Amino acid sequence: MNQPDEQPARRGCGHVSVPHTADLRIEAWGPTREDCIAEAVRGLVESFADISQATHQRVIERHLDAGSDADLLTSAVEEVIYYLDTDGAIPAEVEASRAVDGGIYLMLRVVDAAAAEIIGAAPKAACLSGLTCAPDASGRWMCAVTIDV
C-alpha cells in the first residue's frame, strides 16, 4: 500500500509545476541526484516553450560544481536561463551525469527559440527561498525550485 504522500507516477522520474504566487515552482524527482536535476530543467523548459516540433541544432556541455546539491540545481536552472537570454537557445533534451569532483556534467541539446512555440513567461532567475535537492527517506531524490518569471 502506498503511503499518503506517495503517488504511483513519482516512482520513476518526473516533475510537476505547483501553484506559486506570481512565480513558477517546479518539483521534480528521480532515482539519482542527476536525474532529479535534469527533470527539474525539463519542467522549467515545459513551463514556457513547446519544443515538440523542433529538432535540436547543437549541443552545449557544461561542468557545474557547487557547494551543495541545492546549489547544483540552481546552477543548472541558471545555465538554461543564461543560454535563453544570450543565445536564444532552449534545451530540447537534457542529460546530467555525475562528475568525479562531486559536481555534474550538464548536456543540453538545444533548439533556437524561433523554432519553438513560446507558451509561457520566460524565466528570469532561480530563487534561493524554498530551494531543495536531497534524497527522501526512501532514497529517491526530490528537488524543488521557484523561478522568477
N, C-alpha and C positions, 0 to 999 in steps of 0.2 A: 504494500500500500504506500502511495506517495505521501510524503509529509505535506502539510498545508502550503508551504512556500515552494514546493517542487512542482513544476509543470512539465509534462512529458516533452514538450518542444525544447526545453532547456537542457536536455541530457547531452546533446552534441554541442555544436557551435551555433550561435545566433545572436540577434540583437533586437532591441525594441527602442522606440522613441517614446518617452514618457512626458506627460504634460509638465510644463515649467513656465512660470510667468515670464513673458517677453523674451525667452531664450529657448534653446533646444537642449534637451537632456537625453543622452544616449546611455543605455545599459547594454552590456554585452557579456557573453560567457563563452567558455571553451575549455577543452581539456588541459591546455597549456597557457602560460602567460602570453606567448607569441600569438597563439590562435585567438585569444581574447582581444588583444590589442588590434590585430588585423580585422577582427569582426567589428570592433568599435569604429575603425576607419571606414569600413563598408557602410555602417549605419550613418556615418557623417555624410558620405557621398550620396546615399539614397535620400537624404533629407532635402537636398537641393538640386539634384540632377538625375535625369533618366538617361543612362548611358547604354541601354539595352540594344540600341540600333547602331552604336558606334563601334569601330574596330580600333584597337589600341595602335598608336603610332610610334611610340618609343618607350623605353624602359628607363626609369630613374631608380638607382640603387643608392641607399644611404646607410651608413653605420650610425646608430644612435646609442649614446651612453648617457646615463643619468645616475643620480644618487639613490633613486628608489624606483620601484616598479610603477608607481603612480606618475613619477616624472617621465618615465619612458612613454607612458600613454599620452601625456601632454605633448611630448616631443613629436610623436607620430602624428597626432592631430595637427600640430602646428606646421609640420612639413607639408601636409596636404593643403592647408590654408596658404602657406607661402607659395607653393607652385601654382595654385589657383590665381593668386594675386599677381605674381610676377610673370608667369608664362602662359596663363590661361589653360593650364593643364589640369585634367580631372582624372583620378585613378579609375580605370575600368576593371582592373584586377589588383588585388593586394595580397602580398605574402610577407610574413615576418618569420625570421628564424633566429635562434639563439646565437649570440656571438660569444667567443671564448672569454671575453672580458666581462661578461655578465650583461652587456647591452644587447641590442638586437640589430639585425640586418633587415632593413625595410626595402622591399622591392615593389615599385608601383609601375604597372603598365598603364600608361596614360593616353587619353584622347584629348584633342583640342576642344575647348569649351564650345566652340562654334559647331562642333559635331554632336553635341549633347543637347537634350531638351532640358532647359532650366525650369524646375518645377517648384522651387522654394527660395527662400532668402539665402544669400551667400553667407557662409560662416566668416566671422571676423577674428575670433580668438577663443582659446580654451580658458575656462575659469578654473582657478585653483580651489574654490569653495566646493565642497562636496565631491572632490576628486577621489576615486578609489581604484585600486588594482591589486587584488590579492586573492589567494585561494580561499574557498569557503570550507566549512567543516568536512565536506566530503572530498576535498582536494580539487574540485573543479574551480577554475579561475573565473572571477567575476570582476568587471570593471564598470565604472560609471563616470561620465564626464558631462559637464554643462558647457554649452557653446554659445558665445555671444553671436547673435545674428543681426 
